[in-house]
Amino acid sequence: MSLRLTSNAFDHDGAIPDTYTCDAINVSPPLAWSGVPAGTRSLALIVDDPDAPDPAAPKMTWVHWVLYNIPPHAGGLGEAVAAADLPPGTREGLNDWKRTGYGGPCPPIGRHRYFHKLYALDVVLPDLGRPTKADLEKTMLGHILAQVELVGTYRRK
């Protein structure tokens, strides 16, 4: 079985409901995973938007959420997960609002894609403080056993 990432809030390539965006209560969607490969010591999750600021002329990838050292047996994250409710040992990195935690879709123009990327790692990473996406990706190099993406889309009304 290969690594799978799903949400009961939206389908792959489907629309993300308003609940999980800046247009509503801006909480994290529920996520579930399965098929974690043997030898996995931790998981990492990065949620980002490669269509910023305008999908017709993207200039950057906007980072919405960075988590690492998620225990491989966790099986997922509940809706509106707070820092205190993350699985034991999970660490948070900085999003592009320069804070930890989830920041939902809030695109200024057009329909954007939001990539929820889960990585199975062969190590528990050292304490990186509050790493950026780039810091985490650099540290994960050479330790990725498997990865999977769940893509959701959002356009403001």
Protein Blocks (a to p, Z undefined) as FASTA:
>chain_A
ZZddddfkbcehiacdfklmmklnopacddddehiaehiabdcdddddfkbfbfklccbd
cdfbdcehiafklopacehiafklgcehiacdddfkopgcjdddddfbdjdddddddddd
fbdcddehjadfklmmmmmgopafbdcddddddddZZ
